[in-house]
Amino acid sequence: MRNTEANTLAELIEDCTEVPQELRGAADRALPEPHPTAPWQVDDANYAQVADLEVYV
C-alpha cells in the first residue's frame, strides 16, 4: 500500500509533477480582473465589540 500523503516539500512537488496536464488546467489562462470593493467602515456596533479590549490585554 502506497502512502498518499507527502511528508516533505520535495515529495509534494514530485507528486504535483505526476498530475496529468489536462487536470492541472491552463497555466496561461488569464485571471479575471478584480472588481472594486467597498471601503472599510467601522460603525458603533463594531467599535462596541472591542471597546473594553484593553482590560483583557
N, C-alpha and C positions, 0 to 999 in steps of 0.2 A: 504494500500500500504506500503510495507516494504522499508525502506531506505537501499540502496545497498552500500552506502559509509561508510567506517569505520571512525569514528570520533576520536578514540583513538587507541593507540598501542594495548591495550588489545583486542579491538574489531577486529582489523586487524588480530591478532594472532588467535582469535576464528574463524574468517571467514576462515582462511587458513586451520585450522584443519578440517573444514567441506568439503574440496575438496576431492573427492574420490582418493584413492591411484593410480588407473590406469591413472588419469590425472596429477598426480604430477611428474611422471617419476621415474626412478630408482635412489634412493639416493646413492646407492653403485656403480653406473656406473663410470668407470674410466674417468677422464678428459684427453683430448688429450695432448700430450707433446707440450710445446710451441716451435715454430720454431724460429730460430735465426733471429734477426733483424739487419739491417744495423746501424752502429753507427751514431749519430747525426753529421751533418756537417752544418756549417754556411758559406754561401757564401756572396759575396758582395751585392747581391740583398736583402738578409735577413738583413744584417747589415744596409743597407741604410734605411730600414723601421723604425729603431729605433735610427738612428744616432743622431737626434736632440731631443730625448725624454726628456733630462734634461731641456730643455727650457720650457716644459709644466708641469713639476713636481714641 
